[in-house]
Amino acid sequence: MSVDQATVRRIAHLARIKVSDEDVPHLQEELNAILNFVEELASVDVDGVEPMTSVMPMPMKKRRDEVTEGSIAKDIVANAPASEDHFFVVPKVVE
């Protein structure tokens, strides 16, 4: 798969990133390199390989499941620029 300059501009638009015209070719090369690496990884046979969290086998640290102090929504949204009924108010970005 190869990314063209129109696709780079579309990705930048979707990500809400301003990209100048002189940066588009460089980003195109970067995205193509990433996609080539992903294709290379897809060719590796991983049948029978267990998922790991580390190169050294170790149990995952888990926190204890215990009830903590709740009902602190007022404190959580205290520094928010806008809140309503203990929820953050954010601008609508999807129509």
C-alpha positions in Angstrom: 0.0 0.0 0.0 1.3 3.4 -0.9 0.1 6.8 0.4 -0.1 9.7 -2.1 0.0 13.4 -1.4 -3.8 13.8 -1.5 -4.0 11.1 1.2 -1.5 12.9 3.3 -3.5 16.0 3.1 -6.7 14.1 4.0 -5.1 12.5 7.0 -3.8 15.8 8.2 -7.3 17.3 7.8 -8.9 14.4 9.7 -6.3 14.8 12.5 -6.8 18.5 12.5 -3.1 19.1 11.8 -2.0 22.1 9.7 0.5 20.8 7.2 2.3 23.1 4.8 2.8 22.2 1.1 6.5 21.7 1.5 6.0 19.2 4.4 3.7 17.0 2.4 6.4 15.0 0.5 8.3 14.4 3.7 5.2 13.2 5.5 4.3 11.0 2.5 7.7 9.3 2.8 7.3 8.8 6.5 3.8 7.3 6.2 5.0 5.0 3.4 7.9 3.8 5.5 5.6 3.1 8.4 3.2 1.1 6.2 6.1 -0.8 4.7 7.2 -1.8 8.1 3.7 -2.9 9.1 3.6 -5.0 6.0 6.9 -6.6 6.9 5.6 -7.4 10.4 2.5 -9.0 8.9 4.8 -11.5 7.1 6.2 -12.9 10.4 4.8 -16.2 11.5 3.5 -15.8 15.1 1.5 -19.0 15.4 1.9 -20.5 18.8 3.6 -17.4 20.3 1.9 -16.2 23.4 1.2 -12.5 23.9 3.6 -10.8 26.3 3.7 -7.7 28.4 7.5 -7.8 28.7 10.5 -9.6 27.3 11.0 -11.1 30.8 8.1 -13.3 32.0 6.5 -11.6 35.0 3.1 -11.4 36.5 1.2 -8.2 35.8 0.8 -5.9 38.8 -2.9 -5.6 39.6 -4.4 -3.2 42.1 -6.8 -4.5 44.6 -10.5 -4.2 43.8 -11.6 -2.1 46.7 -14.2 0.6 47.2 -12.7 4.1 47.4 -14.1 7.4 48.3 -16.7 8.3 45.7 -19.1 11.3 45.2 -16.2 13.7 44.4 -17.5 14.8 41.0 -17.8 18.3 42.3 -14.1 18.3 43.1 -13.2 16.7 39.8 -14.9 19.4 37.7 -14.0 22.3 40.0 -11.2 23.5 37.7 -13.0 22.8 34.4 -13.6 25.8 32.2 -17.2 24.7 31.8 -19.3 22.0 33.5 -22.9 21.1 33.8 -24.4 18.6 36.3 -21.0 17.3 37.3 -20.0 16.7 33.6 -17.3 18.5 31.5 -18.8 20.7 28.8 -16.8 20.5 25.6 -17.3 22.0 22.1 -19.1 19.9 19.6 -16.6 18.7 16.9 -18.7 16.0 15.1 -21.8 17.1 13.2 
